[in-house]
Amino acid sequence: MKKFSDLFNIENLDPKERADFIYNLALNHSTAPETLKLLAQDTSLDVLRALAINPNTSSETLTELAEVWGGSMVRYFSTILFALTWNPNLPVGVAKILREDEKLVQAISRNKGVADMRRMLKRLDEIIEG
């Protein structure tokens, strides 16, 4: 499996510059889906949230993000899952899983405001209904 470091030589950057470079790459709508998939190996909350909302992130990568950050980790990473709901590439199957996941719904309702929770649930319903 390719690694992010195989594509970019960022070892000479200081940690802040490296983090900024990776974050901006994850957020950039022109970044290739293959590169975004590699960035999904990052554990930075900011990078993962940027990937979740980037419309160039593939359905496959979005599915992986939902699977990895779902379940018991959800209370810590509900912002990533919340961001996933706004990505136009989120597969309907993943939207259904997220919508029906009681732990996810409870965790997001605790970590996000009520208005945000209602918007997320409405968005999942829109994706499912097509």
N, CA, C and O atoms as CSV, one atom per row, in Angstrom:
chain,resi,resn,atom,element,x,y,z
A,1,MET,N,N,0.843,-1.183,0.000
A,1,MET,CA,C,0.000,0.000,0.000
A,1,MET,C,C,0.889,1.247,0.000
A,1,MET,O,O,1.858,1.347,0.752
A,2,LYS,N,N,0.530,2.176,-0.856
A,2,LYS,CA,C,1.266,3.441,-0.911
A,2,LYS,C,C,1.071,4.228,0.364
A,2,LYS,O,O,0.048,4.120,1.041
A,3,LYS,N,N,2.077,5.021,0.672
A,3,LYS,CA,C,1.985,5.907,1.816
A,3,LYS,C,C,2.025,7.341,1.339
A,3,LYS,O,O,2.529,7.641,0.257
A,4,PHE,N,N,1.490,8.215,2.158
A,4,PHE,CA,C,1.472,9.637,1.832
A,4,PHE,C,C,2.882,10.156,1.580
A,4,PHE,O,O,3.100,10.964,0.677
A,5,SER,N,N,3.833,9.691,2.379
A,5,SER,CA,C,5.220,10.153,2.240
A,5,SER,C,C,5.847,9.722,0.921
A,5,SER,O,O,6.865,10.286,0.521
A,6,ASP,N,N,5.265,8.732,0.229
A,6,ASP,CA,C,5.751,8.329,-1.093
A,6,ASP,C,C,5.446,9.394,-2.141
A,6,ASP,O,O,6.146,9.486,-3.150
A,7,LEU,N,N,4.409,10.201,-1.914
A,7,LEU,CA,C,3.988,11.208,-2.889
A,7,LEU,C,C,4.594,12.584,-2.651
A,7,LEU,O,O,4.878,13.316,-3.598
A,8,PHE,N,N,4.788,12.928,-1.395
A,8,PHE,CA,C,5.245,14.275,-1.053
A,8,PHE,C,C,6.456,14.208,-0.127
A,8,PHE,O,O,6.492,13.412,0.812
A,9,ASN,N,N,7.421,15.034,-0.398
A,9,ASN,CA,C,8.609,15.108,0.444
A,9,ASN,C,C,8.410,16.250,1.438
A,9,ASN,O,O,8.734,17.402,1.153
A,10,ILE,N,N,7.876,15.914,2.598
A,10,ILE,CA,C,7.583,16.953,3.597
A,10,ILE,C,C,8.385,16.758,4.876
A,10,ILE,O,O,8.149,17.434,5.877
A,11,GLU,N,N,9.336,15.828,4.837
A,11,GLU,CA,C,10.131,15.553,6.029
A,11,GLU,C,C,10.936,16.769,6.481
A,11,GLU,O,O,11.220,16.911,7.670
A,12,ASN,N,N,11.306,17.646,5.550
A,12,ASN,CA,C,12.117,18.819,5.896
A,12,ASN,C,C,11.302,19.961,6.490
A,12,ASN,O,O,11.870,20.944,6.966
A,13,LEU,N,N,9.990,19.843,6.466
A,13,LEU,CA,C,9.145,20.890,7.039
A,13,LEU,C,C,9.088,20.748,8.556
A,13,LEU,O,O,9.184,19.643,9.091
A,14,ASP,N,N,8.931,21.877,9.241
A,14,ASP,CA,C,8.757,21.767,10.693
A,14,ASP,C,C,7.347,21.215,10.951
A,14,ASP,O,O,6.499,21.265,10.061
A,15,PRO,N,N,7.091,20.696,12.142
A,15,PRO,CA,C,5.804,20.039,12.427
A,15,PRO,C,C,4.577,20.891,12.107
A,15,PRO,O,O,3.593,20.368,11.584
A,16,LYS,N,N,4.611,22.178,12.406
A,16,LYS,CA,C,3.468,23.062,12.122
A,16,LYS,C,C,3.249,23.192,10.618
A,16,LYS,O,O,2.117,23.105,10.143
A,17,GLU,N,N,4.335,23.401,9.865
A,17,GLU,CA,C,4.224,23.514,8.403
A,17,GLU,C,C,3.715,22.203,7.797
A,17,GLU,O,O,2.900,22.216,6.874
A,18,ARG,N,N,4.194,21.084,8.314
A,18,ARG,CA,C,3.762,19.774,7.827
A,18,ARG,C,C,2.273,19.583,8.083
A,18,ARG,O,O,1.537,19.147,7.198
A,19,ALA,N,N,1.831,19.907,9.289
A,19,ALA,CA,C,0.411,19.766,9.637
A,19,ALA,C,C,-0.458,20.674,8.768
A,19,ALA,O,O,-1.518,20.258,8.300
A,20,ASP,N,N,-0.016,21.907,8.553
A,20,ASP,CA,C,-0.762,22.838,7.699
A,20,ASP,C,C,-0.836,22.340,6.256
A,20,ASP,O,O,-1.879,22.442,5.610
A,21,PHE,N,N,0.277,21.803,5.758
A,21,PHE,CA,C,0.318,21.285,4.387
A,21,PHE,C,C,-0.689,20.149,4.217
A,21,PHE,O,O,-1.459,20.126,3.257
A,22,ILE,N,N,-0.672,19.211,5.160
A,22,ILE,CA,C,-1.570,18.055,5.080
A,22,ILE,C,C,-3.033,18.495,5.204
A,22,ILE,O,O,-3.891,18.018,4.462
A,23,TYR,N,N,-3.313,19.395,6.134
A,23,TYR,CA,C,-4.679,19.887,6.320
A,23,TYR,C,C,-5.185,20.576,5.045
A,23,TYR,O,O,-6.295,20.306,4.587
A,24,ASN,N,N,-4.365,21.464,4.479
A,24,ASN,CA,C,-4.780,22.188,3.270
A,24,ASN,C,C,-4.962,21.254,2.087
A,24,ASN,O,O,-5.841,21.476,1.254
A,25,LEU,N,N,-4.152,20.223,2.000
A,25,LEU,CA,C,-4.303,19.234,0.944
A,25,LEU,C,C,-5.620,18.471,1.118
A,25,LEU,O,O,-6.324,18.211,0.142
A,26,ALA,N,N,-5.946,18.118,2.356
A,26,ALA,CA,C,-7.195,17.397,2.637
A,26,ALA,C,C,-8.424,18.254,2.343
A,26,ALA,O,O,-9.465,17.735,1.940
A,27,LEU,N,N,-8.305,19.542,2.542
A,27,LEU,CA,C,-9.433,20.457,2.345
A,27,LEU,C,C,-9.608,20.874,0.885
A,27,LEU,O,O,-10.705,21.254,0.474
A,28,ASN,N,N,-8.534,20.805,0.105
A,28,ASN,CA,C,-8.540,21.291,-1.275
A,28,ASN,C,C,-9.402,20.397,-2.177
A,28,ASN,O,O,-9.169,19.193,-2.277
A,29,HIS,N,N,-10.377,20.991,-2.817
A,29,HIS,CA,C,-11.297,20.240,-3.685
A,29,HIS,C,C,-10.629,19.745,-4.959
A,29,HIS,O,O,-11.227,18.958,-5.693
A,30,SER,N,N,-9.414,20.180,-5.238
A,30,SER,CA,C,-8.680,19.728,-6.419
A,30,SER,C,C,-7.758,18.552,-6.127
A,30,SER,O,O,-7.175,17.978,-7.047
A,31,THR,N,N,-7.625,18.194,-4.869
A,31,THR,CA,C,-6.759,17.075,-4.517
A,31,THR,C,C,-7.359,15.781,-5.064
A,31,THR,O,O,-8.559,15.535,-4.939
A,32,ALA,N,N,-6.510,14.967,-5.668
A,32,ALA,CA,C,-6.966,13.706,-6.276
A,32,ALA,C,C,-7.556,12.775,-5.219
A,32,ALA,O,O,-7.055,12.707,-4.097
A,33,PRO,N,N,-8.622,12.055,-5.581
A,33,PRO,CA,C,-9.229,11.109,-4.638
A,33,PRO,C,C,-8.227,10.087,-4.085
A,33,PRO,O,O,-8.337,9.679,-2.929
A,34,GLU,N,N,-7.261,9.674,-4.895
A,34,GLU,CA,C,-6.253,8.707,-4.448
A,34,GLU,C,C,-5.398,9.300,-3.322
A,34,GLU,O,O,-5.046,8.607,-2.368
A,35,THR,N,N,-5.073,10.584,-3.445
A,35,THR,CA,C,-4.285,11.259,-2.406
A,35,THR,C,C,-5.124,11.412,-1.146
A,35,THR,O,O,-4.625,11.224,-0.037
A,36,LEU,N,N,-6.394,11.753,-1.315
A,36,LEU,CA,C,-7.283,11.893,-0.160
A,36,LEU,C,C,-7.411,10.565,0.589
A,36,LEU,O,O,-7.481,10.541,1.818
A,37,LYS,N,N,-7.441,9.478,-0.155
A,37,LYS,CA,C,-7.504,8.150,0.473
A,37,LYS,C,C,-6.270,7.919,1.343
A,37,LYS,O,O,-6.377,7.385,2.447
A,38,LEU,N,N,-5.105,8.319,0.848
A,38,LEU,CA,C,-3.879,8.179,1.641
A,38,LEU,C,C,-3.928,9.057,2.893
A,38,LEU,O,O,-3.451,8.663,3.958
A,39,LEU,N,N,-4.506,10.241,2.751
A,39,LEU,CA,C,-4.599,11.152,3.889
A,39,LEU,C,C,-5.528,10.608,4.975
A,39,LEU,O,O,-5.426,11.000,6.138
A,40,ALA,N,N,-6.421,9.716,4.600
A,40,ALA,CA,C,-7.354,9.141,5.575
A,40,ALA,C,C,-6.635,8.308,6.634
A,40,ALA,O,O,-7.237,7.938,7.642
A,41,GLN,N,N,-5.356,8.010,6.413
A,41,GLN,CA,C,-4.558,7.289,7.409
A,41,GLN,C,C,-4.138,8.214,8.551
A,41,GLN,O,O,-3.686,7.748,9.597
A,42,ASP,N,N,-4.289,9.523,8.349
A,42,ASP,CA,C,-3.916,10.509,9.359
A,42,ASP,C,C,-4.861,10.387,10.553
A,42,ASP,O,O,-6.001,9.949,10.401
A,43,THR,N,N,-4.397,10.767,11.720
A,43,THR,CA,C,-5.260,10.704,12.901
A,43,THR,C,C,-5.635,12.093,13.417
A,43,THR,O,O,-6.275,12.219,14.461
A,44,SER,N,N,-5.239,13.123,12.694
A,44,SER,CA,C,-5.586,14.479,13.106
A,44,SER,C,C,-7.077,14.716,12.884
A,44,SER,O,O,-7.595,14.486,11.792
A,45,LEU,N,N,-7.751,15.173,13.919
A,45,LEU,CA,C,-9.179,15.443,13.817
A,45,LEU,C,C,-9.460,16.460,12.713
A,45,LEU,O,O,-10.419,16.297,11.958
A,46,ASP,N,N,-8.641,17.501,12.607
A,46,ASP,CA,C,-8.844,18.523,11.574
A,46,ASP,C,C,-8.707,17.941,10.175
A,46,ASP,O,O,-9.505,18.257,9.293
A,47,VAL,N,N,-7.702,17.093,9.963
A,47,VAL,CA,C,-7.494,16.486,8.649
A,47,VAL,C,C,-8.654,15.557,8.301
A,47,VAL,O,O,-9.165,15.595,7.182
A,48,LEU,N,N,-9.065,14.736,9.242
A,48,LEU,CA,C,-10.158,13.798,8.983
A,48,LEU,C,C,-11.481,14.518,8.730
A,48,LEU,O,O,-12.273,14.091,7.890
A,49,ARG,N,N,-11.715,15.601,9.451
A,49,ARG,CA,C,-12.928,16.392,9.215
A,49,ARG,C,C,-12.877,17.036,7.832
A,49,ARG,O,O,-13.890,17.089,7.134
A,50,ALA,N,N,-11.693,17.529,7.430
A,50,ALA,CA,C,-11.540,18.122,6.099
A,50,ALA,C,C,-11.801,17.079,5.019
A,50,ALA,O,O,-12.451,17.377,4.017
A,51,LEU,N,N,-11.304,15.868,5.209
A,51,LEU,CA,C,-11.567,14.791,4.258
A,51,LEU,C,C,-13.048,14.477,4.184
A,51,LEU,O,O,-13.591,14.242,3.104
A,52,ALA,N,N,-13.695,14.475,5.333
A,52,ALA,CA,C,-15.120,14.125,5.390
A,52,ALA,C,C,-15.988,15.108,4.616
A,52,ALA,O,O,-17.012,14.716,4.056
A,53,ILE,N,N,-15.596,16.378,4.574
A,53,ILE,CA,C,-16.424,17.358,3.869
A,53,ILE,C,C,-15.948,17.633,2.450
A,53,ILE,O,O,-16.649,18.297,1.687
A,54,ASN,N,N,-14.781,17.140,2.083
A,54,ASN,CA,C,-14.246,17.401,0.743
A,54,ASN,C,C,-15.062,16.614,-0.288
A,54,ASN,O,O,-15.117,15.387,-0.219
A,55,PRO,N,N,-15.702,17.311,-1.250
A,55,PRO,CA,C,-16.523,16.610,-2.235
A,55,PRO,C,C,-15.714,15.729,-3.186
A,55,PRO,O,O,-16.293,14.943,-3.935
A,56,ASN,N,N,-14.400,15.845,-3.167
A,56,ASN,CA,C,-13.558,15.014,-4.023
A,56,ASN,C,C,-13.148,13.714,-3.320
A,56,ASN,O,O,-12.505,12.858,-3.928
A,57,THR,N,N,-13.513,13.567,-2.058
A,57,THR,CA,C,-13.226,12.324,-1.340
A,57,THR,C,C,-14.166,11.248,-1.881
A,57,THR,O,O,-15.377,11.455,-1.959
A,58,SER,N,N,-13.608,10.114,-2.249
A,58,SER,CA,C,-14.408,9.049,-2.868
A,58,SER,C,C,-15.385,8.424,-1.883
A,58,SER,O,O,-15.211,8.510,-0.667
A,59,SER,N,N,-16.410,7.796,-2.432
A,59,SER,CA,C,-17.386,7.081,-1.604
A,59,SER,C,C,-16.697,5.997,-0.793
A,59,SER,O,O,-17.057,5.752,0.358
A,60,GLU,N,N,-15.710,5.352,-1.390
A,60,GLU,CA,C,-14.967,4.291,-0.696
A,60,GLU,C,C,-14.251,4.846,0.540
A,60,GLU,O,O,-14.306,4.252,1.616
A,61,THR,N,N,-13.581,5.985,0.374
A,61,THR,CA,C,-12.865,6.591,1.500
A,61,THR,C,C,-13.845,7.084,2.563
A,61,THR,O,O,-13.585,6.946,3.758
A,62,LEU,N,N,-14.962,7.654,2.138
A,62,LEU,CA,C,-15.974,8.106,3.100
A,62,LEU,C,C,-16.516,6.924,3.902
A,62,LEU,O,O,-16.735,7.032,5.108
A,63,THR,N,N,-16.728,5.808,3.229
A,63,THR,CA,C,-17.204,4.608,3.907
A,63,THR,C,C,-16.187,4.144,4.933
A,63,THR,O,O,-16.549,3.771,6.049
A,64,GLU,N,N,-14.909,4.167,4.557
A,64,GLU,CA,C,-13.848,3.770,5.488
A,64,GLU,C,C,-13.810,4.693,6.704
A,64,GLU,O,O,-13.658,4.233,7.836
A,65,LEU,N,N,-13.950,5.991,6.467
A,65,LEU,CA,C,-13.967,6.940,7.595
A,65,LEU,C,C,-15.118,6.643,8.538
A,65,LEU,O,O,-14.951,6.658,9.758
A,66,ALA,N,N,-16.289,6.372,7.972
A,66,ALA,CA,C,-17.464,6.085,8.798
A,66,ALA,C,C,-17.254,4.812,9.604
A,66,ALA,O,O,-17.633,4.747,10.773
A,67,GLU,N,N,-16.648,3.792,8.979
A,67,GLU,CA,C,-16.422,2.526,9.676
A,67,GLU,C,C,-15.370,2.665,10.770
A,67,GLU,O,O,-15.550,2.166,11.881
A,68,VAL,N,N,-14.278,3.343,10.451
A,68,VAL,CA,C,-13.180,3.476,11.413
A,68,VAL,C,C,-13.583,4.318,12.605
A,68,VAL,O,O,-13.266,3.977,13.745
A,69,TRP,N,N,-14.288,5.433,12.349
A,69,TRP,CA,C,-14.582,6.371,13.434
A,69,TRP,C,C,-15.966,6.189,14.021
A,69,TRP,O,O,-16.411,7.018,14.814
A,70,GLY,N,N,-16.656,5.124,13.649
A,70,GLY,CA,C,-17.955,4.828,14.237
A,70,GLY,C,C,-17.801,4.027,15.515
A,70,GLY,O,O,-16.694,3.909,16.041
A,71,GLY,N,N,-18.865,3.488,16.010
A,71,GLY,CA,C,-18.821,2.620,17.179
A,71,GLY,C,C,-18.367,3.308,18.445
A,71,GLY,O,O,-18.814,4.411,18.759
A,72,SER,N,N,-17.477,2.654,19.172
A,72,SER,CA,C,-17.084,3.153,20.488
A,72,SER,C,C,-16.322,4.463,20.438
A,72,SER,O,O,-16.289,5.181,21.438
A,73,MET,N,N,-15.703,4.803,19.308
A,73,MET,CA,C,-14.933,6.035,19.196
A,73,MET,C,C,-15.823,7.229,18.866
A,73,MET,O,O,-15.349,8.365,18.838
A,74,VAL,N,N,-17.100,6.983,18.617
A,74,VAL,CA,C,-17.956,8.019,18.060
A,74,VAL,C,C,-18.053,9.270,18.929
A,74,VAL,O,O,-18.134,10.379,18.400
A,75,ARG,N,N,-18.047,9.117,20.219
A,75,ARG,CA,C,-18.204,10.317,21.045
A,75,ARG,C,C,-17.015,11.262,20.886
A,75,ARG,O,O,-17.151,12.471,21.074
A,76,TYR,N,N,-15.847,10.712,20.538
A,76,TYR,CA,C,-14.675,11.554,20.344
A,76,TYR,C,C,-14.609,12.125,18.931
A,76,TYR,O,O,-14.057,13.204,18.717
A,77,PHE,N,N,-15.163,11.411,17.985
A,77,PHE,CA,C,-15.027,11.807,16.594
A,77,PHE,C,C,-16.362,12.095,15.916
A,77,PHE,O,O,-16.489,11.967,14.699
A,78,SER,N,N,-17.350,12.483,16.708
A,78,SER,CA,C,-18.666,12.759,16.127
A,78,SER,C,C,-18.608,13.912,15.137
A,78,SER,O,O,-19.441,13.986,14.234
A,79,THR,N,N,-17.643,14.812,15.288
A,79,THR,CA,C,-17.548,15.916,14.326
A,79,THR,C,C,-17.162,15.405,12.945
A,79,THR,O,O,-17.582,15.976,11.939
A,80,ILE,N,N,-16.368,14.338,12.878
A,80,ILE,CA,C,-16.016,13.744,11.584
A,80,ILE,C,C,-17.258,13.124,10.958
A,80,ILE,O,O,-17.548,13.338,9.781
A,81,LEU,N,N,-17.980,12.359,11.756
A,81,LEU,CA,C,-19.186,11.717,11.241
A,81,LEU,C,C,-20.244,12.751,10.863
A,81,LEU,O,O,-20.966,12.582,9.881
A,82,PHE,N,N,-20.328,13.818,11.650
A,82,PHE,CA,C,-21.254,14.892,11.322
A,82,PHE,C,C,-20.877,15.507,9.971
A,82,PHE,O,O,-21.747,15.781,9.145
A,83,ALA,N,N,-19.576,15.723,9.753
A,83,ALA,CA,C,-19.115,16.293,8.484
A,83,ALA,C,C,-19.400,15.349,7.321
A,83,ALA,O,O,-19.694,15.806,6.217
A,84,LEU,N,N,-19.318,14.057,7.548
A,84,LEU,CA,C,-19.611,13.090,6.494
A,84,LEU,C,C,-20.999,13.291,5.903
A,84,LEU,O,O,-21.203,13.112,4.702
A,85,THR,N,N,-21.949,13.661,6.749
A,85,THR,CA,C,-23.331,13.784,6.277
A,85,THR,C,C,-23.502,14.876,5.236
A,85,THR,O,O,-24.497,14.886,4.510
A,86,TRP,N,N,-22.550,15.794,5.150
A,86,TRP,CA,C,-22.662,16.891,4.190
A,86,TRP,C,C,-21.864,16.644,2.922
A,86,TRP,O,O,-21.828,17.499,2.038
A,87,ASN,N,N,-21.219,15.480,2.819
A,87,ASN,CA,C,-20.441,15.187,1.623
A,87,ASN,C,C,-21.359,14.600,0.561
A,87,ASN,O,O,-22.077,13.637,0.830
A,88,PRO,N,N,-21.345,15.173,-0.659
A,88,PRO,CA,C,-22.241,14.675,-1.707
A,88,PRO,C,C,-21.921,13.253,-2.158
A,88,PRO,O,O,-22.747,12.633,-2.828
A,89,ASN,N,N,-20.764,12.721,-1.818
A,89,ASN,CA,C,-20.388,11.362,-2.228
A,89,ASN,C,C,-20.723,10.302,-1.189
A,89,ASN,O,O,-20.418,9.127,-1.394
A,90,LEU,N,N,-21.347,10.689,-0.075
A,90,LEU,CA,C,-21.658,9.709,0.962
A,90,LEU,C,C,-22.635,8.673,0.407
A,90,LEU,O,O,-23.739,9.026,-0.009
A,91,PRO,N,N,-22.241,7.403,0.398
A,91,PRO,CA,C,-23.135,6.370,-0.132
A,91,PRO,C,C,-24.408,6.238,0.703
A,91,PRO,O,O,-24.390,6.427,1.919
A,92,VAL,N,N,-25.503,5.914,0.035
A,92,VAL,CA,C,-26.796,5.762,0.706
A,92,VAL,C,C,-26.700,4.701,1.797
A,92,VAL,O,O,-27.272,4.868,2.875
A,93,GLY,N,N,-25.989,3.620,1.529
A,93,GLY,CA,C,-25.849,2.556,2.519
A,93,GLY,C,C,-25.194,3.044,3.801
A,93,GLY,O,O,-25.602,2.658,4.896
A,94,VAL,N,N,-24.182,3.889,3.670
A,94,VAL,CA,C,-23.514,4.439,4.848
A,94,VAL,C,C,-24.455,5.401,5.575
A,94,VAL,O,O,-24.498,5.421,6.805
A,95,ALA,N,N,-25.209,6.197,4.813
A,95,ALA,CA,C,-26.173,7.113,5.430
A,95,ALA,C,C,-27.190,6.332,6.260
A,95,ALA,O,O,-27.560,6.752,7.356
A,96,LYS,N,N,-27.633,5.204,5.733
A,96,LYS,CA,C,-28.596,4.377,6.476
A,96,LYS,C,C,-27.984,3.847,7.766
A,96,LYS,O,O,-28.619,3.855,8.821
A,97,ILE,N,N,-26.738,3.385,7.663
A,97,ILE,CA,C,-26.061,2.856,8.856
A,97,ILE,C,C,-25.917,3.952,9.903
A,97,ILE,O,O,-26.199,3.734,11.082
A,98,LEU,N,N,-25.475,5.136,9.468
A,98,LEU,CA,C,-25.300,6.241,10.401
A,98,LEU,C,C,-26.632,6.655,11.014
A,98,LEU,O,O,-26.708,6.941,12.209
A,99,ARG,N,N,-27.681,6.687,10.197
A,99,ARG,CA,C,-29.005,7.135,10.668
A,99,ARG,C,C,-29.590,6.176,11.682
A,99,ARG,O,O,-30.297,6.585,12.603
A,100,GLU,N,N,-29.289,4.885,11.509
A,100,GLU,CA,C,-29.874,3.872,12.380
A,100,GLU,C,C,-28.993,3.537,13.578
A,100,GLU,O,O,-29.387,2.745,14.434
A,101,ASP,N,N,-27.808,4.130,13.646
A,101,ASP,CA,C,-26.876,3.840,14.735
A,101,ASP,C,C,-27.266,4.652,15.965
A,101,ASP,O,O,-27.012,5.854,16.033
A,102,GLU,N,N,-27.882,3.985,16.933
A,102,GLU,CA,C,-28.372,4.671,18.134
A,102,GLU,C,C,-27.249,5.342,18.917
A,102,GLU,O,O,-27.418,6.452,19.422
A,103,LYS,N,N,-26.107,4.673,19.018
A,103,LYS,CA,C,-24.974,5.255,19.733
A,103,LYS,C,C,-24.496,6.533,19.057
A,103,LYS,O,O,-24.166,7.515,19.722
A,104,LEU,N,N,-24.465,6.509,17.733
A,104,LEU,CA,C,-24.048,7.693,16.984
A,104,LEU,C,C,-25.003,8.845,17.231
A,104,LEU,O,O,-24.576,9.957,17.542
A,105,VAL,N,N,-26.284,8.584,17.095
A,105,VAL,CA,C,-27.289,9.627,17.280
A,105,VAL,C,C,-27.201,10.206,18.690
A,105,VAL,O,O,-27.264,11.424,18.860
A,106,GLN,N,N,-27.057,9.356,19.696
A,106,GLN,CA,C,-26.944,9.832,21.072
A,106,GLN,C,C,-25.660,10.621,21.293
A,106,GLN,O,O,-25.675,11.663,21.949
A,107,ALA,N,N,-24.546,10.128,20.747
A,107,ALA,CA,C,-23.258,10.810,20.935
A,107,ALA,C,C,-23.255,12.180,20.275
A,107,ALA,O,O,-22.781,13.156,20.856
A,108,ILE,N,N,-23.781,12.250,19.071
A,108,ILE,CA,C,-23.806,13.542,18.384
A,108,ILE,C,C,-24.744,14.497,19.102
A,108,ILE,O,O,-24.461,15.691,19.196
A,109,SER,N,N,-25.847,13.986,19.605
A,109,SER,CA,C,-26.779,14.876,20.305
A,109,SER,C,C,-26.152,15.424,21.584
A,109,SER,O,O,-26.493,16.524,22.017
A,110,ARG,N,N,-25.237,14.667,22.193
A,110,ARG,CA,C,-24.550,15.163,23.389
A,110,ARG,C,C,-23.442,16.149,23.023
A,110,ARG,O,O,-23.206,17.117,23.747
A,111,ASN,N,N,-22.764,15.904,21.901
A,111,ASN,CA,C,-21.589,16.693,21.541
A,111,ASN,C,C,-21.887,17.888,20.647
A,111,ASN,O,O,-21.081,18.816,20.580
A,112,LYS,N,N,-22.984,17.885,19.984
A,112,LYS,CA,C,-23.363,18.987,19.090
A,112,LYS,C,C,-24.631,19.633,19.628
A,112,LYS,O,O,-25.333,19.041,20.447
A,113,GLY,N,N,-24.918,20.818,19.180
A,113,GLY,CA,C,-26.146,21.478,19.584
A,113,GLY,C,C,-27.364,20.775,19.005
A,113,GLY,O,O,-27.251,20.031,18.030
A,114,VAL,N,N,-28.499,21.002,19.590
A,114,VAL,CA,C,-29.739,20.374,19.129
A,114,VAL,C,C,-30.035,20.737,17.676
A,114,VAL,O,O,-30.465,19.882,16.903
A,115,ALA,N,N,-29.812,21.979,17.301
A,115,ALA,CA,C,-30.070,22.396,15.920
A,115,ALA,C,C,-29.165,21.645,14.954
A,115,ALA,O,O,-29.610,21.227,13.885
A,116,ASP,N,N,-27.882,21.468,15.327
A,116,ASP,CA,C,-26.958,20.709,14.480
A,116,ASP,C,C,-27.422,19.264,14.337
A,116,ASP,O,O,-27.354,18.685,13.252
A,117,MET,N,N,-27.888,18.693,15.426
A,117,MET,CA,C,-28.366,17.313,15.421
A,117,MET,C,C,-29.551,17.163,14.470
A,117,MET,O,O,-29.601,16.223,13.676
A,118,ARG,N,N,-30.487,18.076,14.551
A,118,ARG,CA,C,-31.663,18.003,13.669
A,118,ARG,C,C,-31.256,18.140,12.204
A,118,ARG,O,O,-31.802,17.450,11.343
A,119,ARG,N,N,-30.297,19.031,11.915
A,119,ARG,CA,C,-29.817,19.214,10.535
A,119,ARG,C,C,-29.133,17.948,10.030
A,119,ARG,O,O,-29.326,17.551,8.881
A,120,MET,N,N,-28.331,17.315,10.888
A,120,MET,CA,C,-27.650,16.102,10.479
A,120,MET,C,C,-28.651,14.984,10.177
A,120,MET,O,O,-28.544,14.314,9.150
A,121,LEU,N,N,-29.604,14.789,11.055
A,121,LEU,CA,C,-30.593,13.733,10.846
A,121,LEU,C,C,-31.427,14.007,9.597
A,121,LEU,O,O,-31.734,13.089,8.837
A,122,LYS,N,N,-31.789,15.262,9.389
A,122,LYS,CA,C,-32.548,15.631,8.191
A,122,LYS,C,C,-31.715,15.348,6.932
A,122,LYS,O,O,-32.242,14.846,5.939
A,123,ARG,N,N,-30.429,15.666,6.974
A,123,ARG,CA,C,-29.552,15.434,5.831
A,123,ARG,C,C,-29.415,13.945,5.554
A,123,ARG,O,O,-29.438,13.536,4.393
A,124,LEU,N,N,-29.274,13.128,6.585
A,124,LEU,CA,C,-29.205,11.671,6.379
A,124,LEU,C,C,-30.496,11.159,5.750
A,124,LEU,O,O,-30.458,10.322,4.848
A,125,ASP,N,N,-31.639,11.658,6.223
A,125,ASP,CA,C,-32.923,11.255,5.645
A,125,ASP,C,C,-33.011,11.643,4.170
A,125,ASP,O,O,-33.532,10.881,3.356
A,126,GLU,N,N,-32.499,12.832,3.825
A,126,GLU,CA,C,-32.512,13.279,2.422
A,126,GLU,C,C,-31.663,12.361,1.549
A,126,GLU,O,O,-32.057,12.025,0.432
A,127,ILE,N,N,-30.502,11.956,2.053
A,127,ILE,CA,C,-29.631,11.063,1.292
A,127,ILE,C,C,-30.317,9.723,1.085
A,127,ILE,O,O,-30.287,9.172,-0.016
A,128,ILE,N,N,-30.933,9.198,2.134
A,128,ILE,CA,C,-31.586,7.895,2.059
A,128,ILE,C,C,-32.775,7.930,1.099
A,128,ILE,O,O,-32.984,6.992,0.330
A,129,GLU,N,N,-33.550,9.009,1.146
A,129,GLU,CA,C,-34.727,9.121,0.289
A,129,GLU,C,C,-34.367,9.418,-1.161
A,129,GLU,O,O,-35.176,9.220,-2.067
A,130,GLY,N,N,-33.137,9.897,-1.368
A,130,GLY,CA,C,-32.645,10.182,-2.720
A,130,GLY,C,C,-33.184,11.454,-3.211
A,130,GLY,O,O,-32.881,11.861,-4.332
